[in-house]
Amino acid sequence: MATISIIGTGNMGTAIARLALAAGSDVQVVARDVAQAAAVDPAVTAAPFGDALTGDVVVLALPYPALDDVVTTYGDQLASKVVVDITNPLDFATFDALVVPADSSAAAGLADRLPGAKVVKAFNTSFAATLATGAVGGLPTTVLVAGDDADAKAALADAIDGVRVVDAGPLRRARELEAVGFLQLTLAAGEKTGWDAGFVLA
């Protein structure tokens, strides 16, 4: 059985937890408010932020600025795990730029800070609503995954069910995935598309 820890109880964390439960994975949800973690689904194991992570796969279902706290709190534990970065590193003051260098990505920065971890980028090009329904415009929701470790990407794919997982290549492709995520967010925020829309592979 796959084991997965999800840090965060927002819409994305909740949707990913349910994809993992659908795959039969053992799911731990970690949050500062344990009651919120428990409310994600009766089948998850709730734990307070700072407790040991039980999953071999750890999903950081948090805003980009929260990654600093995760690295500080869990750096040693994450060294042996598959770490899934779902963030889109936007400048939320202007909503008009990414805040990472043009030749890098949030995921690459995280990998530099967690040298023992197997960092992958995933879920950032999908809205929570499309993860929850498993469909976009009548087609299966596509989850693009980038990473340098094939086994890590396979472990994530095995831990979830209900979406189409596509290998997008090495971790350097995270830059392009973050650009796509940025575009989707600006389109939705500008009411050009809905928050239940998205890009899929036909």
C-alpha positions, 0 to 999 in steps of 0.5 A, spaced: 500 500 500 502 506 498 503 511 504 502 519 503 502 525 507 499 531 505 501 538 508 495 542 508 488 542 508 485 547 503 482 545 497 488 542 493 490 538 499 483 536 500 482 534 493 489 530 493 487 526 499 481 524 496 485 522 490 490 518 494 484 515 498 481 512 491 487 509 490 487 505 496 493 509 499 494 510 507 493 518 507 496 522 513 494 529 513 498 534 517 495 541 519 496 546 524 489 545 526 488 538 527 481 539 527 481 541 520 486 535 518 481 530 520 475 534 517 478 532 510 475 525 510 474 520 515 479 515 512 485 520 513 490 520 519 490 527 522 496 530 525 499 536 527 504 540 523 511 538 526 509 531 528 513 525 524 511 524 517 508 517 515 508 517 508 513 515 503 510 521 498 509 527 501 505 533 498 506 540 500 499 542 498 501 549 501 502 556 498 509 558 495 511 562 501 510 556 506 515 552 503 520 556 508 517 553 514 516 546 511 524 546 510 525 548 517 521 544 520 521 537 516 528 538 512 531 532 515 525 527 515 524 529 507 531 527 505 529 520 504 522 521 501 518 523 495 517 530 495 511 533 491 511 541 490 504 543 487 506 551 488 505 556 483 510 562 485 506 568 483 507 575 486 501 575 489 501 583 490 501 584 482 499 577 480 503 579 474 509 575 475 513 569 478 518 571 483 523 565 482 529 567 477 527 566 469 532 560 469 529 556 475 523 554 478 520 553 485 521 546 485 528 547 483 529 551 489 526 546 493 530 541 491 537 545 492 534 546 499 533 538 500 538 535 497 537 528 499 529 528 497 526 526 490 523 532 489 517 532 483 513 538 481 505 536 480 498 538 480 500 546 479 497 546 473 490 543 475 485 547 479 482 543 485 475 543 482 478 539 476 482 534 481 475 533 485 471 531 479 476 528 475 474 531 468 475 538 464 471 539 458 469 532 458 476 529 458 480 526 464 484 531 468 491 531 466 496 531 472 503 533 469 509 531 473 516 533 472 522 530 476 529 527 475 527 520 479 523 516 475 521 511 481 519 518 485 514 519 479 512 512 479 510 512 486 506 519 486 502 516 480 501 509 484 499 513 490 493 517 486 487 515 482 481 518 478 486 523 474 490 522 468 498 522 470 503 524 464 510 524 465 512 531 463 520 530 463 526 532 468 525 537 474 527 542 469 521 542 466 518 545 472 519 552 470 514 551 464 509 547 468 509 553 473 508 558 467 502 554 465 500 554 472 501 562 472 497 563 466 491 558 468 491 562 474 491 569 471 486 567 466 481 565 471 482 571 476 481 575 470 474 571 469 476 569 462 475 562 464 472 558 470 476 555 476 473 549 474 477 549 467 484 547 465 489 545 460 488 537 458 491 532 453 487 529 448 
